[in-house]
Amino acid sequence: MFRRYLLEPGLVGLDWRGFHDAQEPARRFAKDGFLGPDGGRLIVDVDGVAAGNVGWRKGSYTPSSYYWEIGIVLLPEWRGKGFGWRAQAMLCDYLFEHTPVQRIQAGTHPENIAEQRALEKAGFQLEGVVRACEFRAGQWRDGLLYSRLRDDPVNPQ
């Protein structure tokens, strides 16, 4: 599945960044199973079927603290069925339970209304627009930054 994301532009829409080393996911998995101190990836499993993956990576605003940035990719046939927000909420619960972070953040595209709704259902709040933050599909694009803090209330859906 990870290899498909690198080779099939239609699977990830605006998140596709051009062709990359298709063997990198296999090397990374052999190295640490996609689990390391600075981040990782987990399969989104729906009744024994790999529907996509969630990932997290360490970021920092200061040398004395860090946050997690999370992301998700679902295969097209699994989108719009409620699995995305649940997977992201479960990942946040896990990260808050097992690491001392105060903040988890996620970015998305202004055009990705489904992910904006999923993040809000998972307990995230919109912080604002990050102007011209990424170069994709031949142009600089704005992003939206969402965050969830350890003590933020989350309404189970």
Phi, psi and omega per residue, in radians:
M1 nan -0.820 -3.125
F2 -1.039 -0.661 3.133
R3 -1.132 -0.670 3.118
R4 -1.047 -0.665 -3.134
Y5 -1.052 -0.580 -3.130
L6 -1.349 -0.442 -2.987
L7 -1.868 -0.320 -3.063
E8 -2.058 1.678 -3.064
P9 -0.941 -0.622 -3.085
G10 -1.168 -0.305 -3.099
L11 -1.235 -0.547 -3.035
V12 -2.116 0.114 3.056
G13 0.974 -2.245 -3.106
L14 -1.126 -0.292 -3.139
D15 -1.370 -0.137 3.115
W16 -1.255 2.257 -3.050
R17 -1.944 0.460 -3.114
G18 1.575 2.998 -3.112
F19 -1.213 2.418 3.124
H20 -2.341 3.100 3.140
D21 -1.055 1.876 -3.091
A22 -1.220 -0.271 3.130
Q23 -1.559 -0.180 -3.098
E24 -1.006 -0.789 3.127
P25 -1.019 -0.687 3.129
A26 -1.150 -0.710 3.103
R27 -1.126 -0.752 -3.135
R28 -1.125 -0.755 3.133
F29 -1.090 -0.730 3.113
A30 -1.120 -0.571 -3.110
K31 -1.242 -0.890 -3.024
D32 -2.543 0.206 3.132
G33 1.156 0.407 -3.084
F34 1.134 0.419 3.094
L35 -2.248 2.055 3.134
G36 -2.544 3.051 -3.088
P37 -1.180 -0.357 -3.111
D38 -1.867 0.155 3.099
G39 2.634 -3.108 -3.137
G40 -3.097 -3.107 3.088
R41 -2.418 2.520 3.055
L42 -2.303 2.559 3.079
I43 -1.303 2.413 2.951
V44 -1.524 1.865 -3.061
D45 -1.752 2.177 3.076
V46 -2.088 1.820 3.139
D47 0.911 0.773 3.083
G48 1.455 0.075 3.133
V49 -1.963 2.331 3.099
A50 -1.298 1.921 -3.109
A51 -1.642 -0.278 -3.094
G52 2.856 -2.747 3.090
N53 -2.615 2.677 2.977
V54 -1.973 2.604 3.122
G55 -2.446 2.818 3.082
W56 -2.540 2.598 3.082
R57 -2.509 2.636 -3.078
K58 -1.396 2.406 3.030
G59 -2.344 2.940 -3.096
S60 -2.654 2.419 2.986
Y61 -1.730 -0.404 3.114
T62 -2.434 2.786 3.121
P63 -1.156 -0.347 -3.027
S64 -1.664 -0.040 -3.142
S65 -2.622 2.847 3.123
Y66 -2.474 2.922 3.060
Y67 -2.330 2.936 3.005
W68 -1.844 2.454 2.946
E69 -1.945 2.209 -3.088
I70 -1.929 2.812 3.064
G71 -2.681 2.878 -3.132
I72 -2.517 2.561 2.963
V73 -2.358 2.147 3.032
L74 -1.939 2.495 3.031
L75 -1.121 2.597 -3.024
P76 -0.899 -0.670 -3.089
E77 -1.225 -0.183 -3.128
W78 -1.848 -0.041 -3.111
R79 -1.356 2.619 3.072
G80 1.334 0.265 -3.098
K81 -2.026 0.135 3.094
G82 1.564 0.012 -3.124
F83 -1.344 -0.532 -3.085
G84 -1.135 -0.889 -3.108
W85 -1.161 -0.646 3.132
R86 -1.129 -0.763 3.138
A87 -1.094 -0.722 3.140
Q88 -1.207 -0.685 3.092
A89 -1.119 -0.737 3.124
M90 -1.136 -0.694 3.104
L91 -1.104 -0.760 3.104
C92 -1.068 -0.798 3.110
D93 -0.997 -0.772 3.123
Y94 -1.082 -0.838 -3.099
L95 -1.135 -0.687 3.087
F96 -1.180 -0.597 -3.137
E97 -1.250 -0.585 -2.969
H98 -1.997 -0.008 3.076
T99 -2.392 2.746 -3.062
P100 -1.499 0.276 -3.075
V101 -1.150 2.640 3.055
Q102 -1.735 -0.364 -2.972
R103 -2.356 2.382 2.951
I104 -2.185 2.315 -3.138
Q105 -2.214 2.821 3.130
A106 -2.599 2.504 3.074
G107 -2.001 2.706 3.053
T108 -2.657 3.018 3.133
H109 -1.516 2.544 3.068
P110 -0.988 -0.485 -3.138
E111 -1.355 -0.264 -3.034
N112 -1.576 1.294 -3.103
I113 -1.082 -0.671 -3.129
A114 -1.068 -0.750 3.131
E115 -1.220 -0.615 3.075
Q116 -1.043 -0.793 3.119
R117 -1.142 -0.698 3.136
A118 -1.094 -0.769 3.131
L119 -1.093 -0.741 3.120
E120 -1.105 -0.721 3.087
K121 -1.118 -0.533 3.139
A122 -1.448 0.086 3.053
G123 1.714 0.137 -3.139
F124 -1.494 2.677 3.057
Q125 -2.077 2.467 3.090
L126 -1.227 2.229 3.078
E127 -1.701 -0.580 3.111
G128 2.725 -3.026 3.134
V129 -1.611 2.327 3.019
V130 -1.822 1.871 -2.992
R131 -1.287 2.392 3.039
A132 0.767 0.888 -3.014
C133 -1.591 -0.251 -3.129
E134 -2.598 2.539 3.107
F135 -1.740 1.934 -3.139
R136 -2.461 2.560 3.054
A137 0.889 0.699 3.022
G138 1.431 0.124 3.121
Q139 -2.669 2.800 3.054
W140 -1.357 2.344 -3.061
R141 -2.199 2.554 3.023
D142 -1.321 2.800 3.038
G143 -2.313 2.911 3.030
L144 -1.965 2.387 3.135
L145 -1.914 2.197 3.092
Y146 -2.036 2.655 3.054
S147 -2.498 2.726 3.010
R148 -2.336 2.187 3.107
L149 -1.698 2.722 -3.085
R150 -0.874 -0.732 -3.050
D151 -1.659 0.080 3.104
D152 -1.124 2.406 3.065
P153 -1.225 2.460 3.096
V154 -2.158 2.187 3.107
N155 -1.573 1.950 3.113
P156 -1.088 2.350 -3.099
Q157 -1.660 nan nan
